[in-house]
Amino acid sequence: MFTQTLNFVDDVMEYDYQELINNVLVIGAICAVILGAMYTQLRKVKFSTPYQISEWFYLGMDLRPEVSETVGDERFGISVNRYYFGVYGNTAQWGKLDENGCL
C-alpha cells in the first residue's frame, strides 16, 4: 500500500503541467469565441410569448441596441396571471394588470 502511494506521488510530480495550462488556454479561447458569437446574435433578438398563452404567462425581451429608451419600449417583461414586472430603459415597473392588460 505504501508503494502505491509513492507511485501516485511520483506520477503527480512528473505530470506535465505546461500541457495542462496550454489545454486550459485553448479551451478558454474557443469558449470566448463561441460566447462572443452568441452575444452578437442575441443582440438582434426580440422575443415574446405567443398571444394564446399570454393571459396566464408572458415573457418578453428586446435586446436590440437600437431600441429607444425614450419611446418606452419594454426591455424585459414577465407576467404570471395578472402580476407583471417590466424594465423600460432605466426604470422598473410592476403591479397588477387590469382586464385590458394595462398597469
Buried (B, 14 or more C-beta within 10 A) or exposed (E): EEEEEEEEEEEEEEEEEEEEEEEEEEEEEEEEEEEEEEEEEEEEEEEEBEEEEBEEEBBBBBBEEEBEEEEEBBBBBBBEEEEBEBBBBEEEEEEEBEEEEEE
